[in-house]
Amino acid sequence: MNKFFKITLYTIIGVVFIFIIFLIYFNSTYPKVDLPSNKKIEFSEARLERGKYLANHVTVCIDCHSIRDWTKYSGPVKPNTLGMGGEIFDENFAGVPGVIYSKNITPYNISRYSDGELMRVITNGVTKESEALFPLMPYMGYNKLTEEDLYSIIVYIRSLEPIKNEVPERSLHFPVNFLVKTIPPKSYNPSSEPDKNNTIEYGKYLVTIAGCVHCHTEMVKGEPVIEKAFAGGFEFNFPSGKIKSANITPDKETGIGLWTREQFIKRFKMMEPDSNVIPSVGPKDFNTPMPWTMYAGMTNADLGAIYDYLKTLKPIRNNVIRFTPSK
């Protein structure tokens, strides 16, 4: 019995030792990404304007990194909160395996980052401290930003009003807290400058950096159902009930197959905050996480290019029940 006990004890010690060695190796190896570049981005008014346009209306960085007013339809950004972070994403709202708080991206927090470190966190999802971000931050799409668009976004967020806001650290469930380290791509792989005259090519670029596929694809146990890409069904839990994203494939019965280009553009432009009063919603009313007021700021040409690209996708029949009220 004493011999059996010793063998068992040594076995347990051996397993624990191997596990500790594995953890040391794993944490020192991952995330496996390139070192930040030494690039220093020059300021220009053109970059500032382009970055403002992208961050507010295409990549919508400002959407997740500000405070949204959920008493209004589509949760427009509250004034004086641009970039301050602190929005909560958890299992209840977006199926996150834990709790994540959007980071403060005003100069109050990012002034400690070099331009190369900002480039890496945006396109590779790895912070200055080598922490891998959960891919709710759509860095896989941002990894395809053209160099000029990436530089422009950085110029813009560096111009934001500094807002003092200390954001809590995230808390991810096991084993996701380890697996997340393996997700970031090793290198930044920028797209070449798309030909804006080729609206399908340019539309694909915009759809990629806007991350449309993330919210418009059903998730099962935290994994996207690839065969239903763009067919909607991603679930959000609001106090009023379950909201599911729309099918934006060109299926004629359940998607946008019967929409004209003009109808598609008009649907977005209806929510321009400068020309419309954003309706108030109560806690039991239908609302949507779709940041319509931000996307409404896209140009007609860009919205048209997105439409042209979406029409080339495979039509997928997926009849999404958009809203299921709480009982």
C-alpha atoms as one frame of an Amber mdcrd trajectory, in Angstrom:
protein
   0.000   0.000   0.000   2.880   2.323   0.899   4.548   1.556  -2.458   1.278
   2.222  -4.302   0.913   5.535  -2.489   4.454   6.575  -3.449   3.898   5.660
  -7.112   0.637   7.628  -7.150   2.274  10.622  -5.455   5.224  10.623  -7.872
   2.859  10.319 -10.807   0.828  13.311  -9.625   4.006  15.337  -9.037   5.242
  14.394 -12.496   1.985  15.417 -14.162   1.935  18.730 -12.278   5.575  19.372
 -13.222   4.894  18.648 -16.910   1.817  20.895 -16.797   3.835  23.745 -15.260
   6.533  23.352 -17.921   3.840  23.378 -20.599   2.300  26.563 -19.173   5.682
  28.287 -19.087   6.370  27.248 -22.686   2.872  28.149 -23.884   2.758  31.563
 -22.236   6.259  32.429 -23.438   5.493  31.331 -27.016   1.972  32.629 -27.598
   0.669  34.852 -28.968   3.126  34.123 -31.783   3.212  37.435 -33.653   5.772
  39.741 -35.184   7.411  42.427 -33.082   5.907  45.920 -33.497   7.323  47.847
 -36.424   9.380  51.009 -35.982   7.066  52.915 -38.306   6.351  56.517 -37.363
   3.159  57.788 -38.965   3.188  61.317 -40.286   0.168  63.516 -39.623  -1.775
  65.021 -42.519  -5.229  66.560 -42.787  -6.101  63.996 -45.461  -5.256  61.127
 -43.108  -7.175  62.762 -40.274 -10.314  63.075 -42.401 -10.006  59.573 -43.860
  -9.409  58.103 -40.408 -12.403  59.937 -38.977 -14.587  58.611 -41.768 -13.399
  55.026 -41.372 -13.465  54.884 -37.561 -16.942  56.425 -37.347 -18.687  54.988
 -40.399 -16.920  51.884 -41.786 -14.701  50.068 -39.292 -16.814  51.776 -36.582
 -14.090  51.636 -33.933 -15.922  54.495 -32.194 -19.065  52.356 -31.895 -17.582
  49.692 -29.593 -15.130  52.014 -27.848 -17.679  54.606 -26.708 -20.816  54.514
 -24.562 -24.032  53.838 -26.483 -27.414  55.222 -25.498 -29.723  52.203 -25.434
 -32.749  54.386 -24.676 -32.551  55.305 -28.396 -33.075  53.070 -31.417 -29.822
  51.378 -32.513 -27.925  52.724 -29.507 -26.272  55.869 -30.896 -23.052  56.972
 -29.236 -23.521  59.311 -26.295 -21.943  62.753 -26.730 -18.607  63.300 -24.981
 -17.841  59.567 -24.723 -15.984  59.069 -28.022 -13.308  56.433 -27.557 -13.468
  56.289 -23.767 -14.255  52.558 -23.706 -16.030  50.668 -20.955 -18.853  49.057
 -22.948 -19.602  45.582 -21.553 -19.750  42.470 -23.750 -20.697  39.225 -22.036
 -22.575  35.951 -22.496 -25.928  37.647 -22.106 -25.392  40.298 -24.752 -23.077
  38.842 -27.386 -22.296  35.274 -26.368 -18.825  36.154 -25.073 -17.366  33.350
 -22.896 -16.802  35.680 -19.989 -16.845  39.454 -19.643 -14.979  41.922 -21.869
 -14.801  45.704 -21.550 -13.937  47.767 -24.605 -10.639  49.588 -24.190 -10.120
  53.321 -23.842  -8.694  54.371 -27.228  -8.375  58.084 -26.471  -4.873  59.520
 -25.994  -5.406  59.170 -22.229  -4.677  55.454 -22.695  -2.992  55.039 -26.073
  -0.368  57.767 -25.689   1.849  55.084 -24.121   1.708  53.134 -27.406   4.133
  53.700 -30.256   2.670  53.841 -33.760   4.020  50.345 -34.423   2.365  49.006
 -31.269  -0.943  50.551 -32.304  -0.589  49.010 -35.748  -0.046  45.595 -34.155
  -2.941  45.771 -31.700  -5.319  46.840 -34.492  -4.215  44.318 -37.122  -2.896
  41.427 -35.008  -4.936  41.788 -31.843  -1.933  41.853 -29.494  -1.440  44.623
 -26.946   1.691  46.448 -25.855   1.857  43.982 -22.952   1.608  41.014 -25.401
  -1.941  40.139 -24.351  -4.023  38.545 -27.113  -7.395  40.216 -27.602 -10.565
  38.165 -27.878 -11.658  38.290 -31.562 -14.803  40.225 -30.699 -12.343  42.948
 -31.631 -12.398  42.216 -35.403  -8.653  42.341 -35.920  -8.825  39.510 -38.465
 -10.692  41.909 -40.761  -8.513  44.865 -39.799  -5.515  42.735 -40.751  -6.578
  43.448 -44.344  -6.662  47.240 -43.960  -4.536  48.970 -46.565  -1.480  50.596
 -45.032  -2.822  54.062 -45.773  -6.207  53.334 -44.159  -4.475  51.886 -41.093
  -2.243  54.960 -40.781  -5.295  57.187 -41.155  -7.204  55.471 -38.352  -4.217
  55.845 -36.038  -3.855  59.530 -36.892  -7.547  60.010 -36.089  -7.696  58.177
 -32.755  -4.597  60.049 -31.621  -6.583  63.256 -32.273  -9.477  62.306 -29.983
 -10.136  64.295 -26.836  -8.341  62.505 -23.972 -10.901  61.069 -21.558  -9.839
  59.727 -18.184 -11.563  56.378 -17.884  -9.981  53.365 -16.235 -11.471  50.252
 -17.824 -11.684  46.970 -15.848  -9.710  43.971 -17.031 -11.548  41.250 -18.921
 -12.389  37.840 -17.490 -12.543  34.901 -19.925 -13.666  31.401 -19.023 -11.308
  28.424 -19.132 -10.088  27.158 -21.619 -10.853  30.220 -23.792  -8.476  32.309
 -21.697  -5.677  30.076 -23.060  -7.009  29.383 -26.549  -7.370  33.106 -27.284
  -3.569  33.333 -27.299  -3.400  31.106 -30.400  -5.787  33.154 -32.557  -3.845
  36.298 -33.592  -2.257  36.123 -37.072   1.528  36.250 -37.043   1.893  39.176
 -39.417   0.040  42.181 -40.747  -1.090  41.374 -44.297  -2.361  44.633 -45.785
  -4.562  44.719 -48.842  -3.302  46.546 -51.883  -5.200  49.723 -52.655  -8.550
  48.559 -54.110  -9.757  49.946 -57.417 -12.792  52.029 -56.466 -14.014  51.836
 -60.042 -14.312  48.082 -59.595 -17.198  48.283 -57.150 -17.276  44.549 -56.420
 -13.592  44.489 -55.487 -13.914  47.690 -53.471 -17.139  46.471 -51.854 -15.402
  43.271 -50.730 -12.689  45.362 -49.108 -15.240  47.509 -47.260 -17.233  44.469
 -46.110 -14.009  42.888 -44.817 -12.829  45.871 -42.778 -16.377  46.602 -41.577
 -16.614  43.071 -40.168 -20.105  42.471 -41.580 -19.611  38.702 -41.563 -19.052
  38.621 -37.787 -22.474  39.921 -36.797 -24.324  38.429 -39.758 -23.244  34.815
 -39.222 -24.845  32.407 -36.769 -22.686  31.256 -33.872 -22.904  27.856 -32.194
 -20.919  27.338 -28.984 -18.777  30.351 -29.794 -17.896  29.193 -33.308 -19.285
  30.743 -36.517 -21.309  28.426 -38.751 -19.200  28.967 -41.878 -21.731  27.483
 -44.270 -24.154  30.192 -43.128 -21.749  33.103 -43.560 -23.663  36.385 -44.024
 -26.995  34.525 -43.648 -27.769  36.111 -40.285 -28.863  34.531 -37.041 -26.215
  35.887 -34.653 -28.080  36.300 -31.370 -28.058  39.280 -29.036 -29.933  39.370
 -25.747 -31.654  42.644 -24.934 -33.908  43.336 -21.933 -36.819  43.276 -24.397
 -35.920  39.875 -25.859 -33.665  38.034 -28.301 -32.516  39.949 -31.384 -31.021
  38.081 -34.345 -29.011  39.609 -37.170 -30.501  39.735 -40.663 -29.713  37.533
 -43.652 -27.724  39.748 -46.048 -27.060  37.130 -48.727 -28.878  37.658 -52.061
 -31.514  35.010 -51.294 -34.766  36.325 -52.786 -37.050  35.028 -50.042 -35.066
  35.486 -46.831 -32.215  37.830 -47.771 -31.657  40.954 -49.863 -32.151  39.274
 -53.238 -35.109  41.501 -54.172 -33.564  44.724 -52.907 -32.413  47.266 -55.462
 -29.188  49.192 -55.033 -31.215  52.337 -54.336 -33.312  50.607 -51.661 -30.173
  49.299 -49.963 -28.590  52.756 -49.814 -31.837  54.387 -48.697 -32.201  51.922
 -45.801 -28.914  53.146 -44.368 -29.462  56.812 -45.101 -32.791  56.756 -43.233
 -30.801  56.736 -40.008 -28.580  59.748 -40.617 -28.701  61.574 -37.261 -28.431
  64.995 -38.892 -31.625  64.538 -40.881 -33.760  62.318 -38.663 -34.907  62.228
 -35.097 -33.698  58.966 -33.579 -36.710  57.361 -31.894 -36.665  56.552 -28.202
 -37.267  52.954 -27.138 -38.468  51.514 -23.873 -36.998  48.502 -22.059 -39.668
  46.230 -23.599 -39.449  47.626 -27.142 -37.548  46.179 -30.087 -34.056  47.575
 -30.437 -31.023  46.572 -32.478 -27.244  46.421 -31.937 -26.770  47.440 -35.589
 -25.153  50.910 -35.365 -27.336  52.406 -38.096 -26.539  55.997 -37.187 -22.835
  55.332 -37.738 -23.113  53.341 -40.954 -25.514  55.989 -42.267 -22.529  58.289
 -42.544 -21.025  56.195 -45.328 -21.038  57.725 -48.765 -23.586  56.539 -51.319
 -20.685  55.250 -53.416 -19.339  53.091 -50.587 -22.776  51.753 -49.651 -23.402
  50.977 -53.319 -20.096  49.099 -53.547 -21.040  47.028 -50.490 -24.362  46.184
 -52.125 -22.618  45.186 -55.365 -20.325  42.818 -53.483 -23.080  41.285 -51.330
 -25.028  40.497 -54.504 -22.140  38.251 -55.632 -22.424  36.034 -52.550 -24.040
  32.612 -52.644 -27.752  32.978 -51.795 -28.503  31.138 -48.551 -32.059  30.442
 -47.519 -32.264  31.258 -43.825 -35.486  32.653 -42.467 -34.343  34.571 -39.400
 -36.828  35.405 -36.668 -35.490  38.857 -35.930 -37.124  39.444 -32.552 -38.430
  37.120 -29.857 -39.893  39.185 -26.990 -39.059  38.280 -23.417 -41.812  36.521
 -21.554
